[in-house]
Amino acid sequence: MKIISWLLSVLELLLLIYVIMKYVRPYNKITELLRKFFELALKPLREAMLKSFPTLANVQFDYAIVAAFIILALLSRILSF
């Protein structure tokens, strides 16, 4: 369980780095690598959120990233018990 918790922490950190790099250096090789990795999970999450909340389509903020942070935090919290 400790390894899974550690992996979730690493994913949270990498997601944070991706978010920062996405706005600071959007065309960097590291940003592209992180984008390819995280978009595998963010795209279905984004589509599910837009299906459930169609009004999010008009918002310029990517709520899928916030949802991903929440999901990772919840998983980490659940596994720590």
All heavy atoms as an XYZ file, in Angstrom:
670
protein
N       0.810     -1.202      0.000
C       0.000      0.000      0.000
C       0.852      1.263      0.000
O       0.452      2.260     -0.555
C      -0.926      0.022      1.217
C      -2.070     -0.919      1.131
S      -3.101     -0.481     -0.255
C      -4.405     -1.619     -0.032
N       1.990      1.188      0.656
C       2.854      2.353      0.722
C       3.391      2.728     -0.663
O       3.543      3.902     -0.975
C       4.002      2.081      1.686
C       4.378      3.251      2.487
C       5.332      2.868      3.585
C       5.319      4.012      4.568
N       6.126      3.785      5.709
N       3.652      1.731     -1.476
C       4.158      1.979     -2.832
C       3.084      2.665     -3.672
O       3.374      3.616     -4.401
C       4.626      0.663     -3.493
C       5.848      0.120     -2.759
C       4.935      0.877     -4.966
C       6.289     -1.241     -3.209
N       1.848      2.206     -3.559
C       0.758      2.811     -4.317
C       0.547      4.255     -3.869
O       0.347      5.147     -4.697
C      -0.533      1.981     -4.180
C      -0.328      0.604     -4.806
C      -1.715      2.693     -4.820
C      -1.459     -0.364     -4.570
N       0.607      4.489     -2.580
C       0.464      5.846     -2.053
C       1.590      6.738     -2.577
O       1.356      7.894     -2.944
C       0.477      5.815     -0.533
O       0.356      7.100     -0.007
N       2.794      6.204     -2.617
C       3.933      6.951     -3.140
C       3.737      7.261     -4.630
O       4.009      8.376     -5.073
C       5.216      6.146     -2.919
C       6.438      6.828     -3.428
C       7.153      7.805     -2.811
C       7.086      6.595     -4.685
N       8.199      8.201     -3.587
C       8.185      7.469     -4.760
C       6.841      5.738     -5.744
C       9.029      7.513     -5.846
C       7.690      5.778     -6.843
C       8.763      6.652     -6.881
N       3.255      6.274     -5.393
C       3.004      6.489     -6.819
C       1.936      7.559     -7.052
O       2.055      8.377     -7.966
C       2.600      5.178     -7.492
C       3.711      4.174     -7.723
C       3.140      2.864     -8.239
C       4.749      4.717     -8.689
N       0.913      7.551     -6.234
C      -0.125      8.581     -6.349
C       0.446      9.969     -6.053
O       0.096     10.946     -6.721
C      -1.302      8.268     -5.427
C      -2.167      7.084     -5.828
C      -3.177      6.760     -4.738
C      -2.867      7.329     -7.148
N       1.334     10.048     -5.088
C       1.987     11.323     -4.780
C       2.847     11.791     -5.950
O       2.860     12.983     -6.281
C       2.849     11.199     -3.525
O       2.051     10.925     -2.417
N       3.543     10.866     -6.566
C       4.363     11.207     -7.736
C       3.465     11.685     -8.881
O       3.788     12.669     -9.563
C       5.233     10.001     -8.168
C       5.884     10.249     -9.517
C       6.276      9.702     -7.115
N       2.339     11.018     -9.083
C       1.406     11.446    -10.131
C       0.872     12.845     -9.859
O       0.742     13.659    -10.781
C       0.241     10.460    -10.253
C       0.512      9.208    -11.043
C      -0.687      8.266    -10.963
C       0.809      9.540    -12.496
N       0.546     13.134     -8.607
C       0.084     14.480     -8.251
C       1.157     15.519     -8.557
O       0.859     16.581     -9.113
C      -0.280     14.549     -6.773
C      -1.592     13.905     -6.429
C      -1.918     14.059     -4.954
O      -1.789     15.177     -4.426
O      -2.301     13.056     -4.341
N       2.390     15.204     -8.203
C       3.487     16.134     -8.460
C       3.693     16.338     -9.960
O       3.857     17.469    -10.428
C       4.773     15.628     -7.804
C       6.005     16.503     -8.003
C       5.806     17.864     -7.374
C       7.221     15.817     -7.416
N       3.667     15.258    -10.723
C       3.836     15.369    -12.176
C       2.680     16.140    -12.811
O       2.896     16.924    -13.745
C       3.959     13.982    -12.808
C       5.272     13.251    -12.572
C       5.199     11.840    -13.137
C       6.424     14.013    -13.200
N       1.479     15.949    -12.301
C       0.333     16.695    -12.819
C       0.486     18.181    -12.525
O       0.201     19.024    -13.377
C      -0.969     16.151    -12.232
C      -2.261     16.762    -12.749
C      -2.394     16.592    -14.263
C      -3.456     16.131    -12.049
N       0.973     18.510    -11.346
C       1.220     19.910    -11.006
C       2.291     20.508    -11.911
O       2.144     21.629    -12.413
C       1.633     20.022     -9.541
C       1.943     21.425     -9.041
C       0.705     22.317     -9.130
C       2.463     21.371     -7.625
N       3.347     19.758    -12.146
C       4.403     20.223    -13.057
C       3.834     20.430    -14.450
O       4.138     21.428    -15.120
C       5.587     19.234    -13.065
C       6.310     19.274    -11.719
C       6.549     19.527    -14.214
C       7.332     18.173    -11.530
N       2.988     19.512    -14.896
C       2.361     19.633    -16.220
C       1.526     20.902    -16.320
O       1.609     21.630    -17.307
C       1.514     18.404    -16.523
C       0.627     18.552    -17.728
C       1.163     18.785    -18.988
C      -0.754     18.485    -17.616
C       0.354     18.937    -20.099
C      -1.575     18.634    -18.711
C      -1.011     18.856    -19.951
O      -1.815     19.018    -21.047
N       0.733     21.173    -15.303
C      -0.123     22.366    -15.318
C       0.724     23.629    -15.397
O       0.434     24.542    -16.178
C      -1.044     22.396    -14.076
C      -1.757     23.726    -13.958
C      -2.042     21.262    -14.134
N       1.780     23.684    -14.608
C       2.652     24.858    -14.627
C       3.352     24.990    -15.975
O       3.370     26.068    -16.585
C       3.677     24.795    -13.478
C       2.946     24.920    -12.138
C       4.736     25.880    -13.626
C       3.803     24.596    -10.938
N       3.908     23.892    -16.465
C       4.620     23.918    -17.745
C       3.689     24.248    -18.905
O       4.106     24.883    -19.882
C       5.306     22.571    -18.001
C       6.407     22.232    -17.042
S       7.891     23.200    -17.299
C       8.483     22.511    -18.825
N       2.445     23.832    -18.805
C       1.464     24.077    -19.861
C       1.284     25.575    -20.115
O       1.057     25.990    -21.254
C       0.148     23.431    -19.444
C      -0.956     23.491    -20.435
C      -2.156     22.730    -19.888
C      -3.352     22.897    -20.760
N      -4.500     22.149    -20.277
N       1.411     26.374    -19.073
C       1.235     27.821    -19.215
C       2.543     28.578    -19.332
O       2.586     29.640    -19.939
C       0.412     28.362    -18.036
C      -0.999     27.833    -18.072
C      -1.410     26.828    -17.211
C      -1.908     28.308    -19.007
C      -2.688     26.316    -17.263
C      -3.195     27.806    -19.069
C      -3.576     26.811    -18.192
O      -4.842     26.299    -18.258
N       3.623     28.033    -18.777
C       4.907     28.722    -18.810
C       5.688     28.388    -20.079
O       6.208     29.281    -20.752
C       5.735     28.377    -17.548
C       7.120     28.986    -17.616
C       5.012     28.826    -16.298
N       5.780     27.100    -20.393
C       6.530     26.638    -21.572
C       5.692     25.629    -22.347
O       5.965     24.431    -22.324
C       7.842     25.981    -21.127
C       8.752     26.793    -20.245
C       9.684     27.690    -20.974
N      10.312     27.051    -22.098
C      11.594     27.080    -22.367
N      12.398     27.702    -21.567
N      12.073     26.513    -23.428
N       4.659     26.077    -23.077
C       3.729     25.135    -23.714
C       4.335     24.284    -24.832
O       3.805     23.220    -25.139
C       2.622     26.033    -24.247
C       3.203     27.388    -24.314
C       4.284     27.457    -23.293
N       5.422     24.709    -25.426
C       5.982     23.963    -26.553
C       7.300     23.282    -26.209
O       8.098     22.976    -27.073
C       6.150     24.892    -27.759
C       4.852     25.543    -28.137
C       4.640     26.896    -27.917
C       3.811     24.792    -28.675
C       3.436     27.485    -28.245
C       2.599     25.368    -28.999
C       2.422     26.720    -28.782
O       1.216     27.288    -29.098
N       7.513     23.013    -24.963
C       8.708     22.341    -24.486
C       8.555     20.827    -24.678
O       7.451     20.296    -24.661
C       8.882     22.678    -22.999
C      10.225     22.264    -22.461
O      10.861     21.364    -22.972
N      10.646     22.921    -21.398
N       9.660     20.112    -24.836
C       9.611     18.652    -25.004
C       9.053     17.966    -23.752
O       8.295     16.998    -23.855
C      11.003     18.100    -25.316
C      11.496     18.463    -26.689
C      12.858     17.878    -26.940
C      13.367     18.300    -28.300
N      14.687     17.739    -28.598
N       9.413     18.465    -22.584
C       8.910     17.877    -21.343
C       7.403     18.094    -21.240
O       6.664     17.183    -20.846
C       9.634     18.469    -20.120
C      11.109     18.101    -20.177
C       8.994     18.011    -18.821
C      11.970     18.791    -19.157
N       6.952     19.266    -21.612
C       5.513     19.557    -21.582
C       4.771     18.632    -22.532
O       3.704     18.108    -22.191
C       5.250     21.024    -21.968
O       6.058     21.877    -21.154
C       3.796     21.393    -21.786
N       5.316     18.414    -23.699
C       4.686     17.507    -24.670
C       4.632     16.076    -24.145
O       3.629     15.387    -24.314
C       5.432     17.551    -26.009
C       5.136     18.777    -26.832
C       3.669     18.860    -27.215
O       3.098     17.854    -27.688
O       3.088     19.929    -27.017
N       5.692     15.639    -23.514
C       5.731     14.293    -22.941
C       4.674     14.140    -21.846
O       3.920     13.159    -21.818
C       7.123     13.999    -22.383
C       7.320     12.640    -21.735
C       7.213     11.529    -22.776
C       8.655     12.589    -21.029
N       4.597     15.129    -20.956
C       3.598     15.096    -19.896
C       2.183     15.195    -20.462
O       1.260     14.556    -19.960
C       3.850     16.214    -18.878
C       5.091     16.056    -18.007
C       5.345     17.314    -17.196
C       4.965     14.854    -17.099
N       2.011     16.000    -21.505
C       0.698     16.132    -22.130
C       0.233     14.795    -22.689
O      -0.897     14.367    -22.457
C       0.710     17.175    -23.248
C      -0.676     17.389    -23.874
C      -0.609     18.233    -25.139
N       0.199     17.635    -26.183
C      -0.195     16.630    -26.962
N      -1.374     16.095    -26.826
N       0.600     16.154    -27.896
N       1.118     14.098    -23.386
C       0.764     12.791    -23.950
C       0.390     11.801    -22.854
O      -0.541     11.015    -23.008
C       1.925     12.239    -24.783
C       2.115     12.957    -26.089
C       3.294     12.409    -26.845
C       3.520     13.200    -28.114
N       4.696     12.730    -28.845
N       1.100     11.850    -21.755
C       0.842     10.934    -20.648
C      -0.490     11.248    -19.957
O      -1.324     10.370    -19.767
C       1.995     11.013    -19.641
C       1.798     10.157    -18.430
C       1.951      8.785    -18.510
C       1.459     10.728    -17.211
C       1.770      7.988    -17.389
C       1.274      9.942    -16.092
C       1.429      8.573    -16.186
N      -0.705     12.512    -19.610
C      -1.890     12.869    -18.837
C      -3.158     12.974    -19.677
O      -4.252     12.773    -19.151
C      -1.661     14.172    -18.064
C      -0.852     13.965    -16.826
C       0.429     14.465    -16.727
C      -1.360     13.236    -15.766
C       1.181     14.258    -15.590
C      -0.619     13.021    -14.622
C       0.658     13.531    -14.541
N      -3.037     13.283    -20.944
C      -4.245     13.382    -21.764
C      -4.941     12.036    -21.940
O      -6.128     11.999    -22.227
C      -3.936     14.004    -23.129
C      -3.757     15.503    -23.090
C      -4.974     16.257    -22.565
O      -6.119     15.919    -22.941
O      -4.787     17.186    -21.773
N      -4.226     10.942    -21.738
C      -4.864      9.623    -21.771
C      -5.949      9.511    -20.705
O      -6.975      8.859    -20.914
C      -3.829      8.518    -21.574
C      -2.808      8.331    -22.682
C      -1.754      7.313    -22.264
C      -3.494      7.894    -23.954
N      -5.742     10.148    -19.571
C      -6.731     10.124    -18.493
C      -7.625     11.355    -18.503
O      -8.809     11.275    -18.178
C      -6.022     10.019    -17.146
N      -7.075     12.494    -18.886
C      -7.845     13.732    -18.836
C      -8.925     13.813    -19.913
O     -10.006     14.359    -19.666
C      -6.921     14.948    -18.941
C      -6.020     15.204    -17.742
C      -5.070     16.357    -18.032
C      -6.832     15.486    -16.495
N      -8.652     13.274    -21.074
C      -9.630     13.361    -22.167
C     -10.947     12.654    -21.818
O     -12.012     13.269    -21.938
C      -9.043     12.811    -23.467
C      -9.956     12.993    -24.640
C      -9.334     12.506    -25.926
C     -10.328     12.671    -27.066
N      -9.789     12.186    -28.319
N     -10.924     11.384    -21.367
C     -12.197     10.748    -20.992
C     -12.872     11.442    -19.807
O     -14.095     11.550    -19.756
C     -11.820      9.321    -20.628
C     -10.458      9.116    -21.150
C      -9.821     10.445    -21.301
N     -12.066     11.936    -18.876
C     -12.611     12.654    -17.727
C     -13.292     13.948    -18.181
O     -14.390     14.284    -17.735
C     -11.496     12.951    -16.727
C     -11.869     13.600    -15.414
C     -12.857     12.744    -14.647
C     -10.619     13.822    -14.582
N     -12.639     14.656    -19.076
C     -13.193     15.903    -19.629
C     -14.501     15.624    -20.369
O     -15.485     16.356    -20.215
C     -12.152     16.531    -20.566
C     -12.420     17.937    -20.955
C     -11.282     18.490    -21.808
N     -10.042     18.622    -21.067
C      -8.899     18.008    -21.359
N      -8.830     17.206    -22.405
N      -7.829     18.184    -20.627
N     -14.516     14.553    -21.177
C     -15.733     14.207    -21.929
C     -16.875     13.830    -20.992
O     -18.017     14.225    -21.218
C     -15.440     13.071    -22.901
C     -14.552     13.482    -24.054
C     -14.082     12.309    -24.890
O     -14.389     11.141    -24.547
O     -13.386     12.557    -25.889
N     -16.572     13.090    -19.932
C     -17.606     12.702    -18.966
C     -18.151     13.929    -18.237
O     -19.362     14.033    -17.996
C     -17.041     11.703    -17.959
N     -17.269     14.854    -17.912
C     -17.718     16.072    -17.235
C     -18.579     16.932    -18.150
O     -19.586     17.492    -17.719
C     -16.515     16.868    -16.727
C     -15.804     16.199    -15.582
S     -14.348     17.086    -15.049
C     -15.090     18.547    -14.350
N     -18.202     17.038    -19.417
C     -18.998     17.828    -20.361
C     -20.348     17.182    -20.631
O     -21.339     17.873    -20.857
C     -18.234     18.032    -21.670
C     -17.081     19.018    -21.610
C     -16.326     19.042    -22.935
C     -17.566     20.414    -21.262
N     -20.379     15.860    -20.589
C     -21.642     15.145    -20.777
C     -22.565     15.377    -19.577
O     -23.766     15.555    -19.740
C     -21.364     13.652    -20.946
C     -22.518     12.860    -21.455
C     -22.076     11.431    -21.731
C     -23.152     10.655    -22.443
N     -22.738      9.286    -22.709
N     -21.991     15.387    -18.383
C     -22.776     15.592    -17.174
C     -23.123     17.062    -16.937
O     -24.189     17.376    -16.429
C     -22.017     15.078    -15.956
O     -21.756     13.709    -16.074
N     -22.210     17.932    -17.287
C     -22.388     19.377    -17.086
C     -22.104     20.121    -18.392
O     -21.008     20.650    -18.586
C     -21.451     19.891    -15.992
C     -21.557     19.147    -14.701
C     -20.614     18.191    -14.343
C     -22.610     19.389    -13.833
C     -20.707     17.505    -13.154
C     -22.715     18.706    -12.632
C     -21.765     17.754    -12.295
N     -23.066     20.183    -19.311
C     -22.822     20.807    -20.617
C     -22.444     22.280    -20.540
O     -21.808     22.800    -21.459
C     -24.151     20.634    -21.357
C     -24.990     19.745    -20.536
C     -24.397     19.632    -19.195
N     -22.784     22.958    -19.468
C     -22.442     24.377    -19.363
C     -20.940     24.599    -19.213
O     -20.461     25.717    -19.422
C     -23.177     25.026    -18.175
O     -22.864     24.294    -16.987
C     -24.672     25.039    -18.389
N     -20.191     23.561    -18.879
C     -18.737     23.691    -18.764
C     -18.073     23.918    -20.115
O     -16.925     24.348    -20.177
C     -18.132     22.451    -18.095
C     -18.408     22.257    -16.610
C     -17.772     20.958    -16.136
C     -17.893     23.419    -15.802
N     -18.787     23.652    -21.197
C     -18.218     23.843    -22.533
C     -17.922     25.314    -22.803
O     -17.043     25.640    -23.605
C     -19.168     23.294    -23.589
N     -18.630     26.212    -22.146
C     -18.450     27.652    -22.359
C     -17.391     28.263    -21.449
O     -17.113     29.444    -21.547
C     -19.781     28.371    -22.136
C     -20.837     27.886    -23.097
O     -20.536     27.489    -24.208
N     -22.075     27.893    -22.649
N     -16.803     27.473    -20.580
C     -15.830     27.975    -19.616
C     -14.423     27.769    -20.171
O     -14.115     26.736    -20.748
C     -15.993     27.236    -18.261
C     -14.980     27.723    -17.255
C     -17.403     27.403    -17.743
N     -13.559     28.752    -19.965
C     -12.194     28.686    -20.490
C     -11.227     27.955    -19.553
O     -10.052     27.859    -19.833
C     -11.662     30.109    -20.727
C     -12.408     30.850    -21.799
C     -12.192     30.215    -23.158
O     -11.101     29.784    -23.481
N     -13.240     30.153    -23.952
N     -11.732     27.438    -18.449
C     -10.905     26.763    -17.446
C     -11.062     25.260    -17.598
O     -12.159     24.759    -17.808
C     -11.367     27.217    -16.048
C     -10.499     26.706    -14.942
C      -9.249     27.248    -14.724
C     -10.936     25.689    -14.117
C      -8.448     26.780    -13.700
C     -10.149     25.226    -13.103
C      -8.896     25.778    -12.889
N      -9.973     24.520    -17.482
C     -10.010     23.069    -17.628
C     -10.301     22.404    -16.288
O      -9.415     22.206    -15.464
C      -8.683     22.566    -18.196
C      -8.735     21.116    -18.607
O      -9.822     20.504    -18.525
O      -7.688     20.589    -19.022
N     -11.572     22.093    -16.063
C     -11.988     21.479    -14.810
C     -11.536     20.026    -14.688
O     -11.526     19.482    -13.597
C     -13.508     21.559    -14.651
C     -13.979     22.930    -14.286
C     -14.493     23.796    -15.239
C     -13.890     23.369    -12.979
C     -14.921     25.063    -14.894
C     -14.309     24.625    -12.617
C     -14.824     25.471    -13.577
O     -15.236     26.726    -13.228
N     -11.155     19.403    -15.772
C     -10.699     18.013    -15.716
C      -9.422     17.887    -14.896
O      -9.233     16.891    -14.190
C     -10.482     17.478    -17.127
N      -8.576     18.893    -14.944
C      -7.341     18.855    -14.160
C      -7.663     18.950    -12.672
O      -7.090     18.231    -11.861
C      -6.380     19.976    -14.607
C      -5.884     19.674    -16.031
C      -5.218     20.132    -13.646
C      -5.043     20.737    -16.647
N      -8.605     19.812    -12.322
C      -9.015     19.931    -10.922
C      -9.632     18.612    -10.458
O      -9.339     18.123     -9.360
C     -10.010     21.099    -10.743
C     -10.531     21.153     -9.319
C      -9.372     22.410    -11.138
N     -10.472     18.029    -11.304
C     -11.089     16.745    -10.971
C     -10.031     15.655    -10.811
O     -10.135     14.802     -9.923
C     -12.102     16.356    -12.039
N      -9.004     15.690    -11.646
C      -7.928     14.696    -11.541
C      -7.188     14.840    -10.215
O      -6.865     13.835     -9.567
C      -6.958     14.843    -12.709
N      -6.926     16.085     -9.797
C      -6.290     16.300     -8.495
C      -7.165     15.765     -7.366
O      -6.677     15.143     -6.431
C      -6.002     17.788     -8.256
C      -4.690     18.256     -8.809
C      -4.644     19.188     -9.822
C      -3.497     17.772     -8.302
C      -3.437     19.626    -10.331
C      -2.275     18.201     -8.802
C      -2.254     19.133     -9.819
N      -8.464     16.017     -7.452
C      -9.384     15.546     -6.417
C      -9.411     14.019     -6.382
O      -9.368     13.409     -5.310
C     -10.790     16.134     -6.640
C     -10.763     17.646     -6.394
C     -11.825     15.451     -5.748
C     -12.017     18.371     -6.810
N      -9.472     13.396     -7.547
C      -9.497     11.932     -7.613
C      -8.211     11.345     -7.047
O      -8.246     10.383     -6.266
C      -9.740     11.464     -9.063
C     -11.167     11.798     -9.489
C      -9.453      9.973     -9.213
C     -11.425     11.640    -10.968
N      -7.071     11.907     -7.404
C      -5.796     11.413     -6.875
C      -5.722     11.594     -5.357
O      -5.251     10.701     -4.642
C      -4.621     12.122     -7.552
C      -4.322     11.714     -8.987
C      -3.276     12.636     -9.595
C      -3.862     10.274     -9.048
N      -6.200     12.729     -4.864
C      -6.186     12.968     -3.419
C      -7.115     11.990     -2.698
O      -6.767     11.467     -1.632
C      -6.595     14.407     -3.125
N      -8.287     11.752     -3.267
C      -9.227     10.804     -2.649
C      -8.660      9.387     -2.631
O      -8.761      8.681     -1.626
C     -10.568     10.829     -3.379
C     -11.459     12.037     -3.118
C     -12.679     12.007     -4.018
C     -11.874     12.083     -1.667
N      -8.069      8.985     -3.740
C      -7.459      7.648     -3.790
C      -6.335      7.518     -2.758
O      -6.226      6.502     -2.070
C      -6.921      7.352     -5.183
C      -7.942      7.003     -6.246
C      -7.271      6.899     -7.610
C      -8.605      5.688     -5.913
N      -5.532      8.538     -2.656
C      -4.440      8.526     -1.698
C      -4.985      8.450     -0.276
O      -4.465      7.707      0.568
C      -3.600      9.780     -1.878
O      -2.554      9.807     -0.966
N      -6.037      9.193     -0.031
C      -6.660      9.208      1.318
C      -7.296      7.851      1.646
O      -7.146      7.360      2.754
C      -7.702     10.310      1.345
C      -8.287     10.566      2.660
C      -7.381     11.456      3.415
N      -8.163     12.092      4.449
C      -7.645     12.731      5.431
N      -6.350     12.846      5.496
N      -8.378     13.265      6.348
N      -7.981      7.278      0.673
C      -8.626      5.984      0.878
C      -7.587      4.894      1.143
O      -7.759      4.054      2.018
C      -9.518      5.605     -0.322
C     -10.748      6.512     -0.366
C      -9.918      4.150     -0.284
C     -11.548      6.420     -1.649
N      -6.506      4.921      0.396
C      -5.477      3.895      0.555
C      -4.635      4.068      1.810
O      -3.953      3.142      2.229
C      -4.574      3.871     -0.677
C      -5.258      3.381     -1.950
C      -4.314      3.528     -3.134
C      -5.687      1.924     -1.811
N      -4.695      5.245      2.415
C      -3.898      5.463      3.624
C      -4.568      4.886      4.864
O      -3.951      4.774      5.912
C      -3.628      6.953      3.829
O      -4.823      7.633      4.144
N      -5.843      4.508      4.765
C      -6.546      3.930      5.920
C      -6.191      2.479      6.102
O      -5.900      1.700      5.396
C      -8.055      4.052      5.774
C      -8.524      5.460      6.015
C      -9.147      6.179      5.021
C      -8.348      6.055      7.248
C      -9.588      7.459      5.241
C      -8.787      7.338      7.476
C      -9.403      8.046      6.477
